[in-house]
Amino acid sequence: MEIFRKSSCKKMEKEAIESFKIPSIVLMENAGERIANYIKNEGEKFVIIAGVGNNGGDGLVISRKLILSNKKVHIFIVGNLDKCSSEFKINLDILINMKVDICHLKSEEDLLNLNRLIDKDTLIIDALFGIGLNRNIDGIYKKVISIINKSEKVFSIDIPSGMDSDTGKALGTCVKAYKTFTIECLKRGFIHNEGVINVGEINVINIDIPKELKEKNSEKVYILPREAYIDKIKKRDKLGHKGDFGKVGIIGCSKDFVGAVYIASEAAIRTGSGLVTLITNKDIASILKCRVIEAMVKEYESTYEISGLDKFDVIACGPGLGRSNEAKEVLYKSIKETKCPLVIDADGLNILSENKDLLNYIKNRSILTPHLGEMSRLIGKDIKSIEDNKIEISRKFAKENNVILLLKGYNTIITDGEYVYINKTGSSKMASGGMGDCLTGIIASLIGQGLSLIDSALLGAYIHGYSSDFIGKKMYSVSARDIINVLPKIIEDLLCEN
């Protein structure tokens, strides 16, 4: 499913009308009829609250279709009828000719009447504002939205009224939808800021915009279906041996973060790596040897002793690395003395942010997995400005540096600099230490097993989040250890779906 900004949505609709000669009223009828078909089985009593633009026009079509389905419908119009759209006026006249009772909501008494109709058996259709809203909501509109939000069953048309469809932010106030019936395509605001919460369950309604217009206006931002991830999982060769399933190197040298190295190694092992080797200094090696059973531990006294890095199919740098001079030397060595793929996370990213010249040595072979704080340090921008424009900032960084970027967080972003993918698995139940180390191990393992960098990032993020979703159904919170324990089952279950 593709995601669009409001400018592209408007352009597609304009071209459908002007170039393909599809009347705007036909598109409105398609939208209203198809949404009504979805919601008519949800209940018997409906309150439609419509603005005077085309979003409100959609609401009037829905009203008509529900009335013709013998539903009990109350219609409230908010706004200046002298400024209504021509399509709205056509649908208003149809309802008037049908002798439908319509309340033009203006007074406090009208607000009280609306408030009295809000009960647990009444479904609210929010058709106040669409994607064209560009100002903060105030006055009677703000009061109406306050009343709407008393209901737990609000169905918003295209977007929740009051939402900025690009940023997801509330423009003064915003409807909290139970479901949103969005027209033709997903909006960027659905994956950003409070839009994630206010949009509710999303249903995309096709109104017959020509396919070629979507292709022409594509922004190359996607949410992939489950099947696309499953197709990326490699079946294990019956005759395969441990050398066939990847040699993964994990480098860490901080006494304070020994657990991070352990988590990354266990995640790689449980994801299916054939051989995992931990490269660390002598002091930490003794600790890891007692904890890690299935991985090898290669120790050094001096970083000059580190050798043989090119034998690995992939190296993970960051979990348990630290920021000491030793850590910097180890990272330099991993980057400059190898040609294999790299997965760089945590302190590996922090060292990169202080030594930007290293980015020249990791082009075309690296996955960087920052969270917002690490991304802020990498590009020198504050977290808020990144949050407001995550997609374009991520895409630009990946393109300029020829890397795969995986920006962690709710609705994780993965990009190769051209295409952007949004991962929808995972939740705040994963908000605990070690999760990033676990993800690094999973991704490194997938690279070692022969997946491309972009597929490893995509599948790794999906498996990581889905594992949490799976076990989180019966758990209040989920730890990295919990995810590691279920990884083999999750991967096998997904593979069996194919």
PELIN-V958642 format. One record per helix or strand of 2 or more residues. SS is the DSSP state (A for helix, B for strand). FROM is the first residue (numbers start at 1). LEN is the number of residues. If there is no record, write none. Layout:
SS	FROM	LEN
SS	FROM	LEN
//
This chain:
B	2	3
A	6	13
A	24	16
B	45	6
A	54	15
B	72	6
A	81	3
A	86	12
B	102	3
A	108	10
B	122	6
A	139	10
B	154	4
B	179	5
B	186	2
A	188	4
A	195	4
B	201	5
A	211	6
B	221	2
A	226	5
A	242	4
B	247	5
A	255	17
B	275	7
A	282	10
B	296	5
A	303	3
A	309	3
B	314	4
A	325	12
B	341	4
A	346	9
A	356	6
B	366	3
A	372	8
A	383	6
A	390	12
B	404	4
B	412	4
B	420	4
A	428	3
A	435	14
A	453	20
A	480	18
//
